Amino acid sequence: MKAAEKQLQDMLAEGELRLKDIEQRLRGSHSASFSEQAVEREGDEVDERLEESVTREIALIRFALERISSGEYQTCSSCGEEINEARLEALPYTTICINCAEKGSASA
């Protein structure tokens, strides 16, 4: 469990750095040229989508760390069965087992 917790903490730190970088780019100033502003705004749209994605991932990682603390990390939140070790290694912030994921009972 210690290895999973360390991996999640490392992922959290990396995600927070990525989020900070994205937020700085979004707060940056824009050019005076309208044509350059159009290109910059397209970049902003991409950054906004990235920000949403990274924010969601950070929330999932934090929830996984909470599940470790509460002893629920390896338990599927949908069916209550144990989540396979290989699945947790591949997707350390998952809350459901592969069977429930295949059924589409919750998000991975």
Secondary structure, 3 states (H helix, E strand, C coil): CHHHHHHHHHHHHHHHHHHHHHHHHHHCCCCCCHHHHHHHHHHHHHHHHHHHHHHHHHHHHHHHHHHHHHCCCCECCCCCCECCHHHHHHCCCCCCCHHHHHHCCCCC
